[in-house]
Amino acid sequence: MALLLTGSLALAGCSGGSGDDDAAGGGSSSASSAAPAADLDQVTVTPAAEGATGAAAVPQVSVPAGFSTGQTTTKVVTPGGDQEVATGEVVTVEFVGVNGRTGEQFGASGWSGSPVSFVLGPGVIPGFTKALEGATVGSQVLTAVAPEDGYGAQGGLEQAGIGPTDTLVYLIDVQAVRPGWATGTPQDAPLPDGVSVAVDDGTHVPAITVDGSVPPPTALVSQVLVKGDGDPVQQGQQLTMQYTGVTWASGEQFDSSWSRGTPFDFVLGEGQVIKGWDQGLVGVPVGSQVLLVIPPDLGYGDQDQGDAIPAGSTLVFVVDVLAAQ
């Protein structure tokens, strides 16, 4: 996922797990001195040999050096089935990325390792959304991403050797798609006293109501509201999720990935989030929705987080676990 994301953190902790997403490039792309062109017919794709492993399992994508386009274009290399990808859904892909300016590979995930999963939309570069919206599961697509739909708007991506005017060429295998919100079986267990959760049927966004006159729990509460059918998440996995958070005392929302329009990614169990998340999400099946009530010692303790989260706050979250890899 490292080289699909928007923003300056595009390479931080987002490996697809294949060991092939080295921004320094590899041997699966080749450059030539052919004249610049925006014609995808000038890009050749050579499948890996059957049974190949490691870097040899990655298809070769050959792009003539100086390849550029002012408009993102996509063509289907191999058709898929009938299930289409839509913005807001979690899509799982394998990909190879090549810089059109140099003809060199800058990243790859899958084939020899784990594919990557992400929510299609604002969290990935616009060119990926344009390439995959309407694509079908099982298809392989080739896309030339114009600079304005890649990393041009942020001045390039220095870590990957991508400049602000570089066209990016991606070969993408669409493996699976699933909803970008919790799916599965609603659970009947009663909520803690003082808390209620309502989910909008159209937007899937949860609303949390807290009665601040009720004393909050003193221990961590991790309660599955909707049980997904995916594998239980484990420490060390990168999770993708949507969430809403309020304080117990005021019931006021202090943060929401839904409001930002971009899901949140982090690695479970590595201290990237508050302890209540690291502890409360272990073992939750992918596709689930979870209520977390987090006492101060597993939240921000005696440190305030601006006016929204006073020191000593008990925090209440509803988290939709969308993907783990």
Legacy VTK file of the C-alpha trace (Angstrom):
# vtk DataFile Version 3.0
C-alpha trace
ASCII
DATASET POLYDATA
POINTS 325 float
0.000 0.000 0.000
3.007 2.213 0.486
3.050 3.756 -2.966
-0.668 4.209 -3.454
-1.421 6.493 -0.542
-1.703 10.250 -0.660
0.270 12.537 1.606
3.808 12.745 2.885
3.455 9.550 4.928
2.922 7.467 1.810
5.898 5.218 2.528
5.562 5.018 6.307
4.661 1.586 7.633
2.405 0.632 4.745
4.219 -2.264 3.135
2.130 -4.773 1.282
4.153 -7.525 2.872
5.611 -8.909 -0.310
9.142 -7.701 0.239
8.991 -6.284 -3.286
7.828 -2.723 -2.600
11.338 -1.290 -2.523
11.212 2.312 -3.666
14.730 1.975 -5.030
13.322 -0.214 -7.786
14.111 -3.697 -8.968
14.662 -5.855 -11.988
11.080 -6.186 -13.149
11.013 -3.021 -15.300
13.129 -1.936 -18.213
13.657 1.417 -19.895
14.413 2.336 -23.479
15.146 5.554 -25.346
11.803 5.531 -27.150
10.116 8.882 -27.686
7.674 10.105 -25.025
4.143 8.919 -25.595
0.812 8.643 -23.765
-0.215 5.488 -25.583
-0.577 2.496 -23.257
0.051 0.254 -26.243
3.715 1.244 -25.849
3.761 -0.412 -22.423
4.439 -4.143 -22.479
3.532 -6.603 -19.747
5.355 -9.924 -19.430
3.826 -12.376 -16.936
6.145 -14.156 -14.523
7.089 -17.739 -15.253
4.767 -20.319 -13.727
5.939 -21.323 -10.273
8.238 -18.320 -9.882
8.769 -17.013 -6.345
10.166 -13.895 -4.730
11.045 -10.990 -7.022
10.808 -13.312 -10.024
7.078 -13.733 -9.378
6.396 -10.066 -10.164
5.296 -9.416 -13.786
7.659 -7.326 -15.875
6.239 -3.962 -16.898
8.366 -2.279 -19.560
7.787 1.451 -20.078
9.777 3.624 -22.508
11.738 6.268 -20.590
10.115 9.664 -21.014
6.600 8.216 -21.134
4.098 10.864 -20.080
0.468 11.814 -20.248
-1.643 14.793 -19.261
-4.739 12.671 -18.705
-5.094 9.491 -16.677
-5.999 6.590 -18.940
-6.716 2.930 -18.241
-7.132 -0.212 -20.293
-8.214 -3.701 -19.319
-5.489 -6.280 -19.902
-7.523 -9.238 -18.656
-11.295 -9.051 -18.076
-12.753 -10.105 -14.749
-16.172 -11.159 -13.560
-19.322 -9.180 -12.842
-18.553 -7.725 -9.403
-17.562 -4.071 -9.789
-15.437 -1.883 -7.539
-16.973 1.327 -6.175
-15.586 4.271 -4.230
-15.889 3.714 -0.490
-15.351 -0.039 -0.707
-12.327 -2.014 0.472
-10.446 -3.309 -2.559
-7.639 -5.880 -2.478
-5.025 -5.717 -5.233
-1.587 -6.743 -6.382
0.307 -4.051 -8.257
3.520 -2.995 -9.968
4.369 0.709 -10.290
6.769 2.180 -12.856
7.924 5.785 -13.200
7.257 6.944 -16.767
10.098 9.452 -16.679
12.781 6.852 -15.942
11.081 3.620 -17.000
12.130 2.157 -13.631
9.981 0.261 -11.145
9.403 2.124 -7.891
7.158 -0.333 -6.077
5.299 -3.628 -6.097
3.112 -5.612 -3.736
1.602 -9.059 -3.953
2.414 -11.996 -6.233
5.295 -13.161 -4.060
3.635 -12.128 -0.787
0.522 -10.500 0.590
-1.674 -8.277 -1.582
-2.710 -4.863 -0.256
-6.171 -3.756 0.845
-7.411 -0.175 1.117
-10.560 1.900 0.934
-10.968 3.348 -2.543
-11.355 7.098 -2.259
-9.555 10.062 -0.696
-6.935 7.927 1.065
-5.270 6.829 -2.193
-3.948 8.861 -5.094
-6.760 10.028 -7.416
-5.337 8.018 -10.307
-5.986 4.794 -8.432
-9.606 5.723 -7.859
-10.023 6.614 -11.545
-8.372 3.352 -12.610
-10.328 1.055 -10.298
-13.792 2.561 -10.027
-15.974 0.276 -12.124
-13.218 -2.321 -12.594
-14.281 -5.883 -11.920
-12.902 -8.461 -9.514
-10.535 -10.810 -11.323
-9.485 -8.241 -13.893
-6.014 -6.931 -14.611
-5.796 -3.281 -15.582
-2.995 -1.078 -16.831
-3.173 2.638 -16.089
-1.095 5.704 -16.859
-1.590 8.217 -14.052
-1.133 11.872 -14.954
0.927 13.932 -12.473
-2.122 15.793 -11.183
-3.712 12.444 -10.295
-0.507 11.096 -8.741
1.942 13.000 -6.558
2.126 16.223 -8.561
-0.080 18.190 -6.207
2.262 17.511 -3.278
5.433 18.199 -5.213
6.340 14.575 -5.913
7.387 11.796 -3.543
11.091 12.082 -2.897
11.356 8.783 -0.997
10.329 6.904 -4.138
12.196 9.080 -6.618
8.922 10.458 -8.014
9.010 14.054 -9.260
6.103 16.481 -9.462
5.713 16.088 -13.234
6.200 12.315 -13.425
3.601 10.076 -15.040
3.125 6.809 -13.137
2.252 3.498 -14.789
0.553 0.806 -12.702
-0.303 -2.790 -13.518
-3.062 -3.816 -11.112
-4.660 -7.189 -10.444
-8.052 -6.723 -8.758
-8.431 -9.621 -6.362
-11.409 -8.810 -4.149
-13.796 -6.091 -3.039
-15.952 -5.779 0.047
-17.963 -3.019 1.750
-16.097 -0.117 3.352
-18.079 -0.438 6.570
-18.821 -3.138 9.125
-20.713 -6.111 7.778
-21.753 -9.320 9.427
-24.075 -10.387 12.212
-25.434 -7.879 14.752
-24.761 -8.995 18.316
-27.437 -8.944 21.028
-25.326 -8.270 24.120
-26.492 -5.183 26.074
-24.344 -2.068 25.942
-22.746 -0.620 29.061
-25.053 1.603 31.101
-25.138 5.143 29.766
-24.130 4.366 26.166
-26.198 3.964 23.008
-25.121 3.625 19.376
-27.161 4.321 16.245
-25.893 3.734 12.705
-27.240 5.646 9.702
-28.642 3.145 7.191
-27.537 5.225 4.210
-24.087 6.471 5.189
-23.151 3.682 7.664
-21.801 6.392 9.999
-22.307 5.613 13.710
-23.627 8.160 16.215
-22.702 7.674 19.876
-24.861 8.978 22.716
-23.487 9.017 26.267
-25.276 9.906 29.491
-22.500 11.693 31.372
-24.411 11.441 34.647
-23.754 7.682 34.671
-20.338 6.747 36.119
-18.057 5.419 33.360
-16.587 1.894 33.485
-13.243 1.768 35.247
-11.901 -1.078 33.073
-11.546 -1.353 29.312
-14.735 -2.325 27.475
-14.322 -3.978 24.069
-17.695 -5.114 22.802
-18.404 -6.372 19.282
-21.603 -4.789 17.985
-21.467 -6.420 14.546
-19.382 -9.566 14.111
-17.607 -9.739 10.762
-16.732 -12.937 8.926
-13.040 -12.179 8.405
-10.016 -13.506 10.252
-9.346 -12.235 13.791
-6.846 -9.375 13.756
-3.443 -9.971 15.338
-0.725 -7.840 16.825
1.735 -6.683 14.190
-0.888 -6.409 11.443
-1.683 -3.139 9.727
-5.360 -2.365 10.234
-7.605 -0.145 8.138
-10.657 1.232 9.907
-13.312 3.883 10.191
-14.110 5.294 13.618
-15.947 7.918 15.654
-14.824 9.046 19.115
-16.564 11.001 21.904
-15.712 11.768 25.526
-17.817 10.145 28.222
-18.240 13.326 30.259
-19.573 15.549 27.468
-20.710 13.104 24.807
-19.152 15.482 22.266
-17.418 14.083 19.211
-13.708 14.906 19.178
-12.653 12.930 16.109
-14.083 10.912 13.225
-12.460 9.340 10.202
-15.900 9.371 8.578
-15.960 13.169 8.801
-12.481 13.439 7.279
-13.431 11.136 4.433
-10.298 9.031 4.894
-10.015 5.745 6.826
-7.267 5.355 9.399
-4.345 2.911 9.149
-2.058 1.796 11.959
-0.064 -1.244 13.077
-1.708 -3.018 16.010
0.347 -3.508 19.155
3.233 -1.179 18.296
2.219 1.853 20.339
1.061 3.892 17.358
-2.292 4.444 19.051
-3.518 4.668 22.643
-3.283 1.502 24.731
-7.057 0.973 24.740
-7.003 0.471 20.966
-3.940 -1.776 21.012
-5.556 -3.968 23.661
-9.225 -3.753 22.741
-8.972 -4.682 19.064
-6.867 -7.849 19.306
-8.864 -10.858 18.100
-11.695 -8.865 16.555
-12.729 -10.383 13.172
-12.259 -8.237 10.078
-15.587 -6.730 9.035
-16.681 -6.149 12.634
-17.927 -3.046 14.392
-16.607 -2.630 17.935
-17.508 -0.401 20.870
-14.472 0.637 22.910
-14.871 2.388 26.254
-11.373 3.378 27.315
-10.527 4.521 30.854
-7.978 7.332 31.272
-5.046 5.036 32.115
-5.434 3.357 28.698
-6.144 6.639 26.920
-4.386 9.961 27.477
-4.157 9.740 31.272
-3.615 13.075 32.967
-2.611 14.795 29.723
-5.237 16.893 27.979
-5.501 16.870 24.193
-6.604 20.427 23.701
-10.070 21.524 24.712
-11.751 18.487 23.127
-10.224 15.885 25.471
-9.606 17.134 29.024
-7.118 15.357 31.271
-8.568 12.247 32.899
-11.135 11.632 30.146
-12.844 8.315 29.540
-13.123 7.878 25.761
-15.825 6.100 23.772
-15.183 4.862 20.224
-17.151 2.935 17.641
-14.670 1.305 15.256
-15.369 -0.473 11.960
-12.487 -2.891 11.223
-12.229 -2.955 7.428
-8.961 -4.729 6.632
-5.902 -6.345 8.216
-2.657 -7.291 6.509
LINES 1 326
325 0 1 2 3 4 5 6 7 8 9 10 11 12 13 14 15 16 17 18 19 20 21 22 23 24 25 26 27 28 29 30 31 32 33 34 35 36 37 38 39 40 41 42 43 44 45 46 47 48 49 50 51 52 53 54 55 56 57 58 59 60 61 62 63 64 65 66 67 68 69 70 71 72 73 74 75 76 77 78 79 80 81 82 83 84 85 86 87 88 89 90 91 92 93 94 95 96 97 98 99 100 101 102 103 104 105 106 107 108 109 110 111 112 113 114 115 116 117 118 119 120 121 122 123 124 125 126 127 128 129 130 131 132 133 134 135 136 137 138 139 140 141 142 143 144 145 146 147 148 149 150 151 152 153 154 155 156 157 158 159 160 161 162 163 164 165 166 167 168 169 170 171 172 173 174 175 176 177 178 179 180 181 182 183 184 185 186 187 188 189 190 191 192 193 194 195 196 197 198 199 200 201 202 203 204 205 206 207 208 209 210 211 212 213 214 215 216 217 218 219 220 221 222 223 224 225 226 227 228 229 230 231 232 233 234 235 236 237 238 239 240 241 242 243 244 245 246 247 248 249 250 251 252 253 254 255 256 257 258 259 260 261 262 263 264 265 266 267 268 269 270 271 272 273 274 275 276 277 278 279 280 281 282 283 284 285 286 287 288 289 290 291 292 293 294 295 296 297 298 299 300 301 302 303 304 305 306 307 308 309 310 311 312 313 314 315 316 317 318 319 320 321 322 323 324
